[in-house]
Amino acid sequence: MSLHCTQPLEGKNDASFWEKFIPETEAADFLCQSVRTIQKWRVTGAGPQFYKFGRSVRYRRRELFDWVEARRRAHTSQ
């Protein structure tokens, strides 16, 4: 299975885009990871925070972006 990001972020200046709740399939795509990987992260607490509505798991795009940015590194010794 090949992983690829299909959601370009250019032109996404609308606040409602960033505040919207998205399902785990879209979150996985946003993070360039498999759904199974983000499911494992939820179990271990290693991934981004999520919301649970009944059985439904959702993520907020803004929080995913912030989580990614917090892991940004300039070099491997960081």
PDB file as gemmi writes it, atoms N, CA and C in Angstrom:
CRYST1    1.000    1.000    1.000  90.00  90.00  90.00 P 1                      
ATOM      1  N   MET A   1       0.840  -1.171   0.000  1.00  0.00           N  
ATOM      2  CA  MET A   1       0.000   0.000   0.000  1.00  0.00           C  
ATOM      3  C   MET A   1       0.890   1.240   0.000  1.00  0.00           C  
ATOM      4  N   SER A   2       0.649   2.144  -0.894  1.00  0.00           N  
ATOM      5  CA  SER A   2       1.435   3.368  -0.920  1.00  0.00           C  
ATOM      6  C   SER A   2       0.675   4.469  -0.191  1.00  0.00           C  
ATOM      7  N   LEU A   3       1.411   5.240   0.568  1.00  0.00           N  
ATOM      8  CA  LEU A   3       0.824   6.350   1.292  1.00  0.00           C  
ATOM      9  C   LEU A   3       1.128   7.631   0.545  1.00  0.00           C  
ATOM     10  N   HIS A   4       0.156   8.496   0.447  1.00  0.00           N  
ATOM     11  CA  HIS A   4       0.378   9.785  -0.178  1.00  0.00           C  
ATOM     12  C   HIS A   4      -0.615  10.787   0.394  1.00  0.00           C  
ATOM     13  N   CYS A   5      -0.218  11.996   0.412  1.00  0.00           N  
ATOM     14  CA  CYS A   5      -1.091  13.067   0.887  1.00  0.00           C  
ATOM     15  C   CYS A   5      -1.880  13.593  -0.302  1.00  0.00           C  
ATOM     16  N   THR A   6      -3.186  13.653  -0.154  1.00  0.00           N  
ATOM     17  CA  THR A   6      -4.005  14.113  -1.273  1.00  0.00           C  
ATOM     18  C   THR A   6      -4.658  15.458  -1.003  1.00  0.00           C  
ATOM     19  N   GLN A   7      -4.424  16.051   0.160  1.00  0.00           N  
ATOM     20  CA  GLN A   7      -5.068  17.316   0.484  1.00  0.00           C  
ATOM     21  C   GLN A   7      -4.052  18.446   0.491  1.00  0.00           C  
ATOM     22  N   PRO A   8      -3.872  19.143  -0.617  1.00  0.00           N  
ATOM     23  CA  PRO A   8      -2.965  20.287  -0.594  1.00  0.00           C  
ATOM     24  C   PRO A   8      -3.512  21.366   0.333  1.00  0.00           C  
ATOM     25  N   LEU A   9      -2.620  22.053   1.022  1.00  0.00           N  
ATOM     26  CA  LEU A   9      -3.042  23.054   1.994  1.00  0.00           C  
ATOM     27  C   LEU A   9      -3.094  24.461   1.426  1.00  0.00           C  
ATOM     28  N   GLU A  10      -2.580  24.663   0.222  1.00  0.00           N  
ATOM     29  CA  GLU A  10      -2.607  25.991  -0.364  1.00  0.00           C  
ATOM     30  C   GLU A  10      -4.047  26.460  -0.529  1.00  0.00           C  
ATOM     31  N   GLY A  11      -4.277  27.719  -0.190  1.00  0.00           N  
ATOM     32  CA  GLY A  11      -5.602  28.296  -0.379  1.00  0.00           C  
ATOM     33  C   GLY A  11      -6.603  27.920   0.688  1.00  0.00           C  
ATOM     34  N   LYS A  12      -6.157  27.329   1.746  1.00  0.00           N  
ATOM     35  CA  LYS A  12      -7.071  26.918   2.817  1.00  0.00           C  
ATOM     36  C   LYS A  12      -7.078  27.971   3.915  1.00  0.00           C  
ATOM     37  N   ASN A  13      -7.400  29.203   3.553  1.00  0.00           N  
ATOM     38  CA  ASN A  13      -7.389  30.314   4.506  1.00  0.00           C  
ATOM     39  C   ASN A  13      -8.705  30.461   5.252  1.00  0.00           C  
ATOM     40  N   ASP A  14      -9.716  29.749   4.851  1.00  0.00           N  
ATOM     41  CA  ASP A  14     -11.024  29.826   5.488  1.00  0.00           C  
ATOM     42  C   ASP A  14     -10.956  29.165   6.868  1.00  0.00           C  
ATOM     43  N   ALA A  15     -11.328  29.895   7.913  1.00  0.00           N  
ATOM     44  CA  ALA A  15     -11.261  29.376   9.285  1.00  0.00           C  
ATOM     45  C   ALA A  15     -12.111  28.125   9.455  1.00  0.00           C  
ATOM     46  N   SER A  16     -13.235  28.046   8.762  1.00  0.00           N  
ATOM     47  CA  SER A  16     -14.100  26.876   8.919  1.00  0.00           C  
ATOM     48  C   SER A  16     -13.416  25.602   8.418  1.00  0.00           C  
ATOM     49  N   PHE A  17     -12.521  25.712   7.439  1.00  0.00           N  
ATOM     50  CA  PHE A  17     -11.767  24.548   6.967  1.00  0.00           C  
ATOM     51  C   PHE A  17     -10.931  23.974   8.100  1.00  0.00           C  
ATOM     52  N   TRP A  18     -10.257  24.839   8.854  1.00  0.00           N  
ATOM     53  CA  TRP A  18      -9.347  24.397   9.919  1.00  0.00           C  
ATOM     54  C   TRP A  18     -10.078  23.947  11.164  1.00  0.00           C  
ATOM     55  N   GLU A  19     -11.275  24.460  11.412  1.00  0.00           N  
ATOM     56  CA  GLU A  19     -12.020  24.101  12.623  1.00  0.00           C  
ATOM     57  C   GLU A  19     -12.903  22.873  12.443  1.00  0.00           C  
ATOM     58  N   LYS A  20     -13.075  22.432  11.233  1.00  0.00           N  
ATOM     59  CA  LYS A  20     -13.965  21.312  10.931  1.00  0.00           C  
ATOM     60  C   LYS A  20     -13.451  20.005  11.526  1.00  0.00           C  
ATOM     61  N   PHE A  21     -14.379  19.179  12.031  1.00  0.00           N  
ATOM     62  CA  PHE A  21     -14.044  17.833  12.482  1.00  0.00           C  
ATOM     63  C   PHE A  21     -13.993  16.913  11.268  1.00  0.00           C  
ATOM     64  N   ILE A  22     -12.970  16.075  11.203  1.00  0.00           N  
ATOM     65  CA  ILE A  22     -12.828  15.147  10.080  1.00  0.00           C  
ATOM     66  C   ILE A  22     -12.683  13.724  10.612  1.00  0.00           C  
ATOM     67  N   PRO A  23     -13.111  12.734   9.828  1.00  0.00           N  
ATOM     68  CA  PRO A  23     -12.984  11.337  10.258  1.00  0.00           C  
ATOM     69  C   PRO A  23     -11.534  10.856  10.199  1.00  0.00           C  
ATOM     70  N   GLU A  24     -11.277   9.720  10.808  1.00  0.00           N  
ATOM     71  CA  GLU A  24      -9.898   9.224  10.884  1.00  0.00           C  
ATOM     72  C   GLU A  24      -9.300   8.938   9.511  1.00  0.00           C  
ATOM     73  N   THR A  25     -10.109   8.607   8.531  1.00  0.00           N  
ATOM     74  CA  THR A  25      -9.556   8.371   7.195  1.00  0.00           C  
ATOM     75  C   THR A  25      -8.953   9.654   6.621  1.00  0.00           C  
ATOM     76  N   GLU A  26      -9.654  10.775   6.802  1.00  0.00           N  
ATOM     77  CA  GLU A  26      -9.118  12.060   6.340  1.00  0.00           C  
ATOM     78  C   GLU A  26      -7.928  12.500   7.183  1.00  0.00           C  
ATOM     79  N   ALA A  27      -7.987  12.229   8.484  1.00  0.00           N  
ATOM     80  CA  ALA A  27      -6.868  12.575   9.368  1.00  0.00           C  
ATOM     81  C   ALA A  27      -5.619  11.796   8.966  1.00  0.00           C  
ATOM     82  N   ALA A  28      -5.785  10.524   8.660  1.00  0.00           N  
ATOM     83  CA  ALA A  28      -4.651   9.697   8.233  1.00  0.00           C  
ATOM     84  C   ALA A  28      -4.059  10.249   6.938  1.00  0.00           C  
ATOM     85  N   ASP A  29      -4.904  10.638   6.017  1.00  0.00           N  
ATOM     86  CA  ASP A  29      -4.441  11.223   4.761  1.00  0.00           C  
ATOM     87  C   ASP A  29      -3.716  12.543   5.014  1.00  0.00           C  
ATOM     88  N   PHE A  30      -4.282  13.365   5.872  1.00  0.00           N  
ATOM     89  CA  PHE A  30      -3.677  14.650   6.225  1.00  0.00           C  
ATOM     90  C   PHE A  30      -2.276  14.458   6.792  1.00  0.00           C  
ATOM     91  N   LEU A  31      -2.095  13.393   7.603  1.00  0.00           N  
ATOM     92  CA  LEU A  31      -0.812  13.117   8.252  1.00  0.00           C  
ATOM     93  C   LEU A  31       0.104  12.222   7.414  1.00  0.00           C  
ATOM     94  N   CYS A  32      -0.369  11.811   6.236  1.00  0.00           N  
ATOM     95  CA  CYS A  32       0.397  10.902   5.371  1.00  0.00           C  
ATOM     96  C   CYS A  32       0.731   9.599   6.095  1.00  0.00           C  
ATOM     97  N   GLN A  33      -0.239   9.087   6.808  1.00  0.00           N  
ATOM     98  CA  GLN A  33      -0.091   7.831   7.550  1.00  0.00           C  
ATOM     99  C   GLN A  33      -1.268   6.933   7.209  1.00  0.00           C  
ATOM    100  N   SER A  34      -1.141   5.668   7.570  1.00  0.00           N  
ATOM    101  CA  SER A  34      -2.267   4.765   7.377  1.00  0.00           C  
ATOM    102  C   SER A  34      -3.266   4.949   8.518  1.00  0.00           C  
ATOM    103  N   VAL A  35      -4.506   4.551   8.279  1.00  0.00           N  
ATOM    104  CA  VAL A  35      -5.526   4.604   9.324  1.00  0.00           C  
ATOM    105  C   VAL A  35      -5.082   3.736  10.491  1.00  0.00           C  
ATOM    106  N   ARG A  36      -4.515   2.587  10.206  1.00  0.00           N  
ATOM    107  CA  ARG A  36      -4.061   1.680  11.262  1.00  0.00           C  
ATOM    108  C   ARG A  36      -3.000   2.340  12.141  1.00  0.00           C  
ATOM    109  N   THR A  37      -2.123   3.122  11.559  1.00  0.00           N  
ATOM    110  CA  THR A  37      -1.097   3.818  12.345  1.00  0.00           C  
ATOM    111  C   THR A  37      -1.726   4.802  13.315  1.00  0.00           C  
ATOM    112  N   ILE A  38      -2.667   5.613  12.855  1.00  0.00           N  
ATOM    113  CA  ILE A  38      -3.256   6.579  13.786  1.00  0.00           C  
ATOM    114  C   ILE A  38      -4.132   5.877  14.822  1.00  0.00           C  
ATOM    115  N   GLN A  39      -4.691   4.721  14.479  1.00  0.00           N  
ATOM    116  CA  GLN A  39      -5.417   3.929  15.479  1.00  0.00           C  
ATOM    117  C   GLN A  39      -4.463   3.448  16.572  1.00  0.00           C  
ATOM    118  N   LYS A  40      -3.293   2.987  16.185  1.00  0.00           N  
ATOM    119  CA  LYS A  40      -2.284   2.564  17.168  1.00  0.00           C  
ATOM    120  C   LYS A  40      -1.843   3.737  18.027  1.00  0.00           C  
ATOM    121  N   TRP A  41      -1.669   4.900  17.404  1.00  0.00           N  
ATOM    122  CA  TRP A  41      -1.287   6.092  18.160  1.00  0.00           C  
ATOM    123  C   TRP A  41      -2.333   6.436  19.215  1.00  0.00           C  
ATOM    124  N   ARG A  42      -3.617   6.260  18.891  1.00  0.00           N  
ATOM    125  CA  ARG A  42      -4.677   6.545  19.863  1.00  0.00           C  
ATOM    126  C   ARG A  42      -4.560   5.626  21.074  1.00  0.00           C  
ATOM    127  N   VAL A  43      -4.240   4.362  20.834  1.00  0.00           N  
ATOM    128  CA  VAL A  43      -4.112   3.394  21.920  1.00  0.00           C  
ATOM    129  C   VAL A  43      -2.924   3.734  22.816  1.00  0.00           C  
ATOM    130  N   THR A  44      -1.812   4.114  22.215  1.00  0.00           N  
ATOM    131  CA  THR A  44      -0.593   4.388  22.979  1.00  0.00           C  
ATOM    132  C   THR A  44      -0.498   5.817  23.483  1.00  0.00           C  
ATOM    133  N   GLY A  45      -1.321   6.706  22.950  1.00  0.00           N  
ATOM    134  CA  GLY A  45      -1.255   8.112  23.324  1.00  0.00           C  
ATOM    135  C   GLY A  45      -0.164   8.874  22.594  1.00  0.00           C  
ATOM    136  N   ALA A  46       0.416   8.267  21.559  1.00  0.00           N  
ATOM    137  CA  ALA A  46       1.522   8.886  20.827  1.00  0.00           C  
ATOM    138  C   ALA A  46       1.060   9.902  19.784  1.00  0.00           C  
ATOM    139  N   GLY A  47      -0.169   9.843  19.378  1.00  0.00           N  
ATOM    140  CA  GLY A  47      -0.633  10.680  18.282  1.00  0.00           C  
ATOM    141  C   GLY A  47      -1.329  11.944  18.734  1.00  0.00           C  
ATOM    142  N   PRO A  48      -1.934  12.624  17.785  1.00  0.00           N  
ATOM    143  CA  PRO A  48      -2.659  13.859  18.102  1.00  0.00           C  
ATOM    144  C   PRO A  48      -3.915  13.568  18.917  1.00  0.00           C  
ATOM    145  N   GLN A  49      -4.364  14.570  19.646  1.00  0.00           N  
ATOM    146  CA  GLN A  49      -5.596  14.406  20.408  1.00  0.00           C  
ATOM    147  C   GLN A  49      -6.760  14.237  19.448  1.00  0.00           C  
ATOM    148  N   PHE A  50      -7.789  13.551  19.928  1.00  0.00           N  
ATOM    149  CA  PHE A  50      -8.948  13.244  19.091  1.00  0.00           C  
ATOM    150  C   PHE A  50     -10.217  13.448  19.898  1.00  0.00           C  
ATOM    151  N   TYR A  51     -11.337  13.401  19.204  1.00  0.00           N  
ATOM    152  CA  TYR A  51     -12.649  13.540  19.819  1.00  0.00           C  
ATOM    153  C   TYR A  51     -13.430  12.267  19.584  1.00  0.00           C  
ATOM    154  N   LYS A  52     -14.241  11.893  20.553  1.00  0.00           N  
ATOM    155  CA  LYS A  52     -15.041  10.682  20.439  1.00  0.00           C  
ATOM    156  C   LYS A  52     -16.499  11.072  20.597  1.00  0.00           C  
ATOM    157  N   PHE A  53     -17.294  10.819  19.571  1.00  0.00           N  
ATOM    158  CA  PHE A  53     -18.727  11.074  19.588  1.00  0.00           C  
ATOM    159  C   PHE A  53     -19.413   9.720  19.432  1.00  0.00           C  
ATOM    160  N   GLY A  54     -19.783   9.106  20.535  1.00  0.00           N  
ATOM    161  CA  GLY A  54     -20.297   7.741  20.474  1.00  0.00           C  
ATOM    162  C   GLY A  54     -19.179   6.820  20.023  1.00  0.00           C  
ATOM    163  N   ARG A  55     -19.395   6.124  18.937  1.00  0.00           N  
ATOM    164  CA  ARG A  55     -18.356   5.260  18.362  1.00  0.00           C  
ATOM    165  C   ARG A  55     -17.493   5.990  17.335  1.00  0.00           C  
ATOM    166  N   SER A  56     -17.890   7.185  17.015  1.00  0.00           N  
ATOM    167  CA  SER A  56     -17.232   7.945  15.965  1.00  0.00           C  
ATOM    168  C   SER A  56     -16.013   8.692  16.509  1.00  0.00           C  
ATOM    169  N   VAL A  57     -14.873   8.529  15.844  1.00  0.00           N  
ATOM    170  CA  VAL A  57     -13.637   9.231  16.196  1.00  0.00           C  
ATOM    171  C   VAL A  57     -13.433  10.357  15.183  1.00  0.00           C  
ATOM    172  N   ARG A  58     -13.152  11.548  15.691  1.00  0.00           N  
ATOM    173  CA  ARG A  58     -12.939  12.703  14.826  1.00  0.00           C  
ATOM    174  C   ARG A  58     -11.708  13.480  15.276  1.00  0.00           C  
ATOM    175  N   TYR A  59     -11.125  14.169  14.321  1.00  0.00           N  
ATOM    176  CA  TYR A  59      -9.978  15.039  14.567  1.00  0.00           C  
ATOM    177  C   TYR A  59     -10.319  16.414  14.025  1.00  0.00           C  
ATOM    178  N   ARG A  60      -9.684  17.432  14.575  1.00  0.00           N  
ATOM    179  CA  ARG A  60      -9.849  18.798  14.059  1.00  0.00           C  
ATOM    180  C   ARG A  60      -8.589  19.135  13.271  1.00  0.00           C  
ATOM    181  N   ARG A  61      -8.765  19.602  12.039  1.00  0.00           N  
ATOM    182  CA  ARG A  61      -7.609  19.887  11.174  1.00  0.00           C  
ATOM    183  C   ARG A  61      -6.587  20.812  11.830  1.00  0.00           C  
ATOM    184  N   ARG A  62      -7.054  21.863  12.479  1.00  0.00           N  
ATOM    185  CA  ARG A  62      -6.138  22.812  13.120  1.00  0.00           C  
ATOM    186  C   ARG A  62      -5.256  22.103  14.139  1.00  0.00           C  
ATOM    187  N   GLU A  63      -5.829  21.200  14.908  1.00  0.00           N  
ATOM    188  CA  GLU A  63      -5.067  20.477  15.925  1.00  0.00           C  
ATOM    189  C   GLU A  63      -4.093  19.487  15.300  1.00  0.00           C  
ATOM    190  N   LEU A  64      -4.479  18.892  14.175  1.00  0.00           N  
ATOM    191  CA  LEU A  64      -3.542  18.018  13.467  1.00  0.00           C  
ATOM    192  C   LEU A  64      -2.345  18.825  12.966  1.00  0.00           C  
ATOM    193  N   PHE A  65      -2.634  19.989  12.384  1.00  0.00           N  
ATOM    194  CA  PHE A  65      -1.561  20.843  11.876  1.00  0.00           C  
ATOM    195  C   PHE A  65      -0.635  21.272  13.016  1.00  0.00           C  
ATOM    196  N   ASP A  66      -1.214  21.680  14.140  1.00  0.00           N  
ATOM    197  CA  ASP A  66      -0.410  22.091  15.302  1.00  0.00           C  
ATOM    198  C   ASP A  66       0.432  20.935  15.822  1.00  0.00           C  
ATOM    199  N   TRP A  67      -0.125  19.736  15.839  1.00  0.00           N  
ATOM    200  CA  TRP A  67       0.597  18.547  16.297  1.00  0.00           C  
ATOM    201  C   TRP A  67       1.791  18.270  15.384  1.00  0.00           C  
ATOM    202  N   VAL A  68       1.574  18.390  14.084  1.00  0.00           N  
ATOM    203  CA  VAL A  68       2.663  18.191  13.120  1.00  0.00           C  
ATOM    204  C   VAL A  68       3.741  19.251  13.320  1.00  0.00           C  
ATOM    205  N   GLU A  69       3.345  20.505  13.424  1.00  0.00           N  
ATOM    206  CA  GLU A  69       4.309  21.595  13.584  1.00  0.00           C  
ATOM    207  C   GLU A  69       5.136  21.446  14.861  1.00  0.00           C  
ATOM    208  N   ALA A  70       4.548  20.909  15.914  1.00  0.00           N  
ATOM    209  CA  ALA A  70       5.271  20.710  17.184  1.00  0.00           C  
ATOM    210  C   ALA A  70       6.377  19.661  17.044  1.00  0.00           C  
ATOM    211  N   ARG A  71       6.327  18.856  15.995  1.00  0.00           N  
ATOM    212  CA  ARG A  71       7.320  17.812  15.770  1.00  0.00           C  
ATOM    213  C   ARG A  71       8.348  18.193  14.707  1.00  0.00           C  
ATOM    214  N   ARG A  72       8.311  19.407  14.288  1.00  0.00           N  
ATOM    215  CA  ARG A  72       9.243  19.892  13.267  1.00  0.00           C  
ATOM    216  C   ARG A  72      10.647  19.974  13.852  1.00  0.00           C  
ATOM    217  N   ARG A  73      11.611  19.472  13.107  1.00  0.00           N  
ATOM    218  CA  ARG A  73      13.004  19.466  13.553  1.00  0.00           C  
ATOM    219  C   ARG A  73      13.904  20.011  12.469  1.00  0.00           C  
ATOM    220  N   ALA A  74      14.995  20.636  12.881  1.00  0.00           N  
ATOM    221  CA  ALA A  74      15.973  21.170  11.933  1.00  0.00           C  
ATOM    222  C   ALA A  74      17.050  20.148  11.592  1.00  0.00           C  
ATOM    223  N   HIS A  75      17.315  19.228  12.517  1.00  0.00           N  
ATOM    224  CA  HIS A  75      18.318  18.193  12.277  1.00  0.00           C  
ATOM    225  C   HIS A  75      18.047  17.001  13.190  1.00  0.00           C  
ATOM    226  N   THR A  76      18.739  15.912  12.952  1.00  0.00           N  
ATOM    227  CA  THR A  76      18.447  14.645  13.624  1.00  0.00           C  
ATOM    228  C   THR A  76      18.861  14.595  15.081  1.00  0.00           C  
ATOM    229  N   SER A  77      19.709  15.496  15.546  1.00  0.00           N  
ATOM    230  CA  SER A  77      20.134  15.454  16.946  1.00  0.00           C  
ATOM    231  C   SER A  77      19.159  16.152  17.888  1.00  0.00           C  
ATOM    232  N   GLN A  78      18.099  16.706  17.356  1.00  0.00           N  
ATOM    233  CA  GLN A  78      17.088  17.369  18.216  1.00  0.00           C  
ATOM    234  C   GLN A  78      16.201  16.350  18.852  1.00  0.00           C  
TER     235      GLN A  78                                                      
END                                                                             
